[in-house]
């Protein structure tokens, strides 16, 4: 799977269905008017904060819950 925003679990696709979305890897960025916004990104953008979507299963956690 390509490491790009469209495949990242931090990426949110807006309901408009366009080619963009919001990156939720970090808190929203404060604007000058007192509001805060998440960065707008394209589906094909990428960064060093890529996270597999959905996150891979963790058998260690499953063992703790069922033991």
Buried (B, 14 or more C-beta within 10 A) or exposed (E): EEEBBBBBEBBBBEEEEEEBBBBBBEEEEEEEEEEEEBBEBEBEBBBEEBEEEEEEEEEEEEEEEEE
